[in-house]
Amino acid sequence: MTQNAKRATLYRMVMPDHVCPFGIKSKWQLERHGYTVDDHWLTTREETDAFKAEHGVKTTPQTFIDGKRIGGNDDLTRFFGGTVSEPGATSYQPVIALFGMTAALALAASYAVTGSAFSVRAAEWFVSFSMCVLAMLKLQDVEKFSSMFLGYDLLAKRWVPYAYAYPFLEGLAGVLMTAGALTWFAAPLGLVIGGIGAVSVFKAVYIDRRALKCACVGGSSNVPLGFVSLTENLFMVGMGVWMLAKPGMGM
């Protein structure tokens, strides 16, 4: 070990029934940046509380470098030049991840069925898979979704049961569109719920200028209402029109 070797001291909870995940992350961050870690385990609740009181901190882990307290895992991330999302901050990451995965699935399904990743079916499946996944996210907590949805949807405001039914209707339309089945039902269903949704979002955001959270990816999202939700609804409208106009769609 050279005299110039970087060293850090880490205090983290490692108990029989609980190992702090943030402590594991802090140790990994330090080692990734070339630090030799003096890893001190806090093995009891009493020991942890005593450490917090001694250093005047509320949480563990705590990292010290050159005798200076850096702080918890988020503070360590910032120390190394990383960024940390603030609680409640606006984020499009869930939407990017969702559409990225549904696009990949659509390309994979098209390749498996047609031998080519890039096909008309891939485009159709991208929309229908996205509808299914979006519906699934809403169905994880229908109560939260409905509360957000009632903030801007024009039909739901007049008839509350629609707010509870919407995720089921979107999911049903997505499944039928994926199968290319019952076009006479699935296509108009997508047209109706997508059309109402598009008008509702456009009015709330671009006419009334309201700053609302989007319910499109479920009731716990921090995605602002706007082009994402509008795009979701326009996808449904477009898919409905395409299914009705495309020759040979299954009935």
C-alpha positions in Angstrom: 0.0 0.0 0.0 1.5 3.3 -1.0 1.4 6.4 1.2 -0.8 8.1 -1.4 -3.4 5.4 -1.5 -6.9 6.7 -1.1 -8.7 5.6 2.1 -12.2 6.1 3.4 -14.0 5.2 6.6 -17.5 3.9 6.3 -20.0 3.2 9.1 -23.0 1.2 8.1 -25.7 -1.0 9.6 -25.0 -4.8 9.3 -27.4 -6.6 11.6 -28.6 -10.2 11.7 -32.0 -9.3 10.3 -31.1 -6.2 8.3 -28.2 -5.1 6.1 -28.6 -1.5 4.9 -28.7 -1.4 1.1 -27.4 2.1 1.0 -24.4 1.0 3.0 -23.7 -1.6 0.4 -24.0 1.0 -2.3 -21.6 3.4 -0.5 -19.0 0.7 -0.1 -19.3 -0.1 -3.8 -19.0 3.6 -4.8 -15.9 4.1 -2.8 -14.2 1.0 -4.1 -15.2 1.9 -7.7 -13.4 5.2 -7.3 -10.3 3.5 -6.0 -10.7 3.9 -2.2 -9.6 1.4 0.3 -12.5 1.2 2.7 -12.3 0.9 6.5 -15.6 -0.8 6.8 -17.2 -0.4 10.3 -20.3 -2.4 11.0 -23.0 -1.1 13.3 -24.4 -4.5 14.4 -27.1 -3.4 16.9 -29.8 -0.8 17.1 -28.2 0.6 20.2 -24.8 0.9 18.5 -26.4 2.6 15.5 -28.3 5.1 17.7 -25.2 5.9 19.7 -23.2 6.5 16.5 -25.9 8.9 15.2 -26.0 10.8 18.5 -22.1 11.1 18.6 -21.9 12.5 15.1 -25.2 14.5 15.1 -26.6 12.7 12.1 -30.0 11.2 11.5 -29.2 8.4 9.1 -26.6 5.8 8.2 -24.4 5.0 6.3 -21.9 7.7 6.9 -18.7 8.1 5.0 -15.5 9.9 6.2 -12.6 10.9 3.8 -9.5 12.5 5.2 -11.2 13.0 8.5 -14.1 14.9 6.9 -17.6 13.6 7.0 -19.0 13.3 3.5 -22.4 12.0 4.6 -24.9 9.4 3.4 -25.0 7.5 0.1 -26.7 10.5 -1.7 -24.1 12.8 -0.4 -21.4 10.4 -1.6 -22.9 10.3 -5.0 -22.8 14.1 -5.2 -19.2 14.1 -3.9 -18.2 11.9 -6.8 -20.0 14.3 -9.3 -23.2 12.3 -9.7 -26.7 13.5 -9.6 -29.5 12.5 -7.2 -33.1 12.9 -8.0 -35.0 15.0 -5.4 -38.1 13.5 -3.9 -41.2 14.4 -6.0 -39.1 15.8 -8.8 -40.4 15.6 -12.3 -39.1 12.6 -14.2 -39.7 11.2 -17.7 -37.6 8.1 -16.9 -40.6 5.8 -16.3 -42.0 6.8 -19.7 -38.7 6.3 -21.5 -38.2 2.9 -19.9 -41.8 1.8 -20.7 -41.8 2.8 -24.4 -38.2 1.5 -24.8 -39.2 -1.9 -23.6 -42.4 -2.1 -25.5 -40.6 -1.1 -28.7 -38.0 -3.8 -28.0 -40.7 -6.4 -27.4 -42.5 -5.4 -30.6 -39.4 -5.7 -32.7 -38.6 -9.1 -31.0 -42.2 -10.4 -31.6 -42.1 -9.3 -35.2 -38.8 -11.0 -35.8 -40.1 -14.2 -34.2 -43.2 -14.3 -36.3 -42.2 -12.7 -39.6 -38.4 -13.1 -39.7 -38.0 -9.3 -39.8 -37.9 -7.0 -36.8 -39.1 -4.1 -38.9 -42.6 -4.7 -40.2 -46.1 -3.3 -40.0 -46.9 -5.8 -37.3 -44.0 -4.4 -35.2 -45.5 -0.9 -35.4 -49.0 -2.3 -34.5 -47.6 -4.4 -31.6 -45.6 -1.4 -30.3 -48.9 0.5 -29.8 -50.9 -2.4 -28.4 -48.0 -3.6 -26.1 -47.7 0.0 -24.8 -51.4 0.1 -24.1 -51.2 -3.1 -22.2 -48.3 -2.0 -20.1 -49.8 1.4 -19.4 -53.0 -0.3 -18.3 -51.0 -2.7 -16.0 -49.3 0.3 -14.3 -52.7 1.9 -13.7 -54.2 -1.3 -12.4 -51.5 -1.5 -9.7 -53.4 1.1 -7.7 -56.7 2.0 -9.4 -57.7 4.2 -6.5 -54.7 6.5 -6.9 -55.0 6.5 -10.7 -58.7 7.4 -10.5 -58.0 10.4 -8.2 -55.4 11.8 -10.6 -57.5 11.0 -13.7 -60.5 12.8 -12.2 -58.4 16.0 -12.1 -58.7 16.4 -15.9 -60.7 13.8 -17.8 -63.9 15.3 -19.0 -66.0 12.1 -19.0 -64.7 10.9 -15.6 -65.7 14.3 -14.0 -69.3 13.7 -15.1 -69.4 9.9 -14.5 -66.9 8.8 -11.8 -67.2 5.0 -12.6 -65.4 5.7 -15.9 -62.2 6.6 -13.9 -62.2 3.1 -12.4 -63.2 1.4 -15.6 -60.6 3.2 -17.8 -57.5 0.9 -17.0 -59.6 -2.2 -17.7 -60.9 -0.8 -21.0 -57.4 0.3 -22.1 -56.0 -3.1 -21.2 -58.8 -5.0 -23.0 -58.4 -2.9 -26.1 -54.6 -3.5 -26.0 -55.0 -7.2 -25.7 -57.5 -7.4 -28.5 -55.4 -5.2 -30.8 -52.4 -7.4 -30.1 -54.4 -10.4 -31.2 -56.0 -8.6 -34.1 -59.3 -10.1 -32.7 -62.8 -8.6 -32.4 -61.8 -5.6 -34.5 -65.5 -4.4 -34.6 -65.2 -3.9 -30.8 -61.5 -3.2 -30.1 -61.1 -0.4 -32.7 -64.1 1.7 -31.7 -63.2 1.2 -28.0 -59.7 2.6 -28.7 -61.1 5.4 -30.7 -63.6 6.4 -28.0 -61.4 6.3 -24.9 -58.4 7.7 -26.8 -60.5 10.5 -28.3 -62.0 11.5 -25.0 -58.6 11.4 -23.4 -56.9 13.5 -26.1 -59.6 16.2 -25.9 -59.4 16.2 -22.1 -55.6 16.5 -22.0 -55.5 19.2 -24.7 -58.1 21.3 -22.8 -56.4 20.9 -19.4 -52.9 21.6 -20.6 -53.1 23.8 -23.7 -56.3 25.8 -23.1 -56.8 25.9 -19.3 -53.0 26.0 -18.8 -53.2 23.8 -15.7 -50.1 22.2 -14.2 -51.1 18.6 -13.3 -49.5 15.3 -13.0 -50.1 12.7 -15.7 -52.0 9.6 -14.6 -50.9 7.7 -17.8 -48.2 5.7 -16.0 -50.2 5.1 -12.8 -51.1 7.2 -9.8 -47.7 7.4 -8.2 -45.8 9.0 -11.1 -44.2 12.4 -11.3 -44.6 12.8 -15.0 -46.3 16.2 -15.9 -49.5 16.1 -17.8 -48.9 17.0 -21.4 -47.5 15.5 -24.5 -46.9 12.0 -23.0 -50.6 11.5 -22.1 -51.7 13.2 -25.3 -49.4 10.9 -27.3 -50.8 7.8 -25.5 -54.4 8.8 -26.4 -53.5 9.7 -30.0 -51.8 6.3 -30.3 -55.1 4.7 -29.4 -57.0 6.8 -31.8 -54.6 6.1 -34.6 -54.5 2.4 -33.9 -58.3 2.3 -33.9 -58.5 4.1 -37.2 -55.8 1.8 -38.7 -57.5 -1.4 -37.5 -60.8 -0.3 -39.1 -59.2 0.8 -42.3 -56.8 -2.1 -42.7 -58.1 -4.9 -45.0 -58.4 -8.4 -43.7 -58.3 -7.5 -39.9 -59.8 -10.4 -37.9 -63.3 -10.1 -36.7 
